[in-house]
């Protein structure tokens, strides 16, 4: 969902808006009621967030390995 925001308000609240954009929020910036710009998250930000999540999961798996569980048994339990 895009939020409409006036140019003056966007200027005065830019740090907050950028934090929100980094979190995935999009904005439409208006000037005297006319839409003039779109502010959306960069594709690189999303990739960095995904890469960071993968690294955290890998680290968690290394720090807390699952022991005494047979993966093939778990998979077969879920099959009819």
Residue, then its C-alpha position, 0 to 999 in steps of 0.5 A: x500500500x502506498x501512502x500519499x504525502x506532500x512534498x513539504x511533509x516528506x522533506x521534514x520527515x525524510x529520515x522517518x520515511x526512509x526507515x519506513x521505505x527500508x522496511x518495505x513501505x512505499x510513498x507517493x509524493x505530491x506537490x499541490x495535490x498532484x502526484x510527482x514521485x514514487x518512493x519505493x524500496x530498492x531491490x537491493x535492500x530486499x536482497x540484502x535482507x534475504x541474504x542476511x536472513x539466510x546467514x542467520x538461519x545457517x548460523x543458528x543451524x550450526x550453533x544448535x544442530x538437530x540431533x537424534x532425528x532421522x529426516x527421512x522418517x519425518x518426511x515419510x510421516x507427512x506422506x499419505 
